[in-house]
């Protein structure tokens, strides 16, 4: 028998090990490159994370549009509350949308379980939805007004046999004075009156961790209007120590149910809102050091508190920190940092072996960060608490509709206002999937253009059962 001098073929187990420990898989690499190509030149900055570190966030739509609150404003169309909550429909739609997102946007991303009010789903259906999202490589975050009881949260997190379903849950909890219908306070006169509800929600998750070992991440959402913009600092100060890891503020826009527009939202300038957030944070919040899409839409500041002081992860005034940021985006973009710890260590190890210069750079960044945040002794006595501040500015439906129609035809507008809207849509960090048409759309397009027809169709498909009248019951 002649010896085989052909090309060496690695054993199957070796190829599998290579795939598992590869820092970034091919699907994610392709998705990042595609996202970068889609971005307008104006947002391809040194700090841009879209297309370099990640593809952005994702969200569900048309899954459970009904809500039991009446908020002013409300981004859902007038038909949203004519649709019943239906578990099988919800799960089928999430399966379809998440499958398409995995196919078109890579193997992992952050995705929001959002629609109407998520707690109107049964705990079982809610849990099944999260499991579907995880199965498709998504890190899910449930969006809720938080007006549910601990028993619901426990039903979501723990099965009928007392077994923990999830190691960690992520929730974005919307609590502000624009909302009407909260138990015990149907209508809040100001933000301070809602502080007990902010504490209550945080306490439920603390109890869940204490009793069942379920870790959590809590984001606090606030719709900003002219009536509460000046109360932002007090919201942050009152809730900062409760365990919320993110504070997200959304200046209201003329989108959704027109019957619930109450104020002149044109006056909510981005700089004014951000200055109020900085006042509450007690620090300057550098939002361009790591940029998410277009800063006219999103401003994000990642950092941590040590005691009462907030520090950015990267000092935007230090060239060495900016060099470390550049290295992070260039060499660690696409790495799945929420992967199991043993895989993450192996993947980062492969990066370090390929780029050994990253090790002293990372150590230098760590040394500088420890020094400027008070030194090692202080950090050992006062544990750093990561807190992110975000502002999301949605766009008015009257601008989004013509801007999107032109984009679908490949035409850029000559109207400065519509052109700005188009640029912001192209740089959107929040996508929603339409597998039936093979498209991804920005959230502002979903809410400002597509929701009305979608919810009208759902109202026919999943109508809310009408109650029988007393006389009809007598007739039966």
Buried (B, 14 or more C-beta within 10 A) or exposed (E): EEEEEEEEEEEEEEEEEEEBBBBBBEBBBEBBEBBBEEBBEEBBEEBBBBBBBBBBBBBBBBBBBBBBBBBBBBBBBBBBBBBBBBBEBBBEBBBBBBBBBBBBBBBBBBBBBBBBBBBBBBBBBBBBBBBBBBEBBBBBBBBBBBBBEBEBBBBBBBEEEEEEBBEEBBBBBBBBBBBBBBEEBEEBEEBEEBBEBBBBBBEBBBBBBEEBEBEBBBBBBBBBBBBBBEBBBBBBBBBBEBBBBBBBBBBBBBBBBEEBBEBEBEEBEBEBBBBBBBBBBBBEBBBBBBBBBBBBBBBBBBBBBBEEBBBBBBBBEBEEBBBBBBBBBEBBBBBBEEBEEEEBEBBBEEBBEEBEEBEEBBEBBEEBBBEEBBEEEEBEEBEBBEBBBBBBBBBBBBBBBBBBEBBEEEEEBEEEEBBBBBBBBBBBBBBBBBBEEEBBBBBBBBBBBBBBEBBBEBBEEBEEEEEEEEEEEEEE
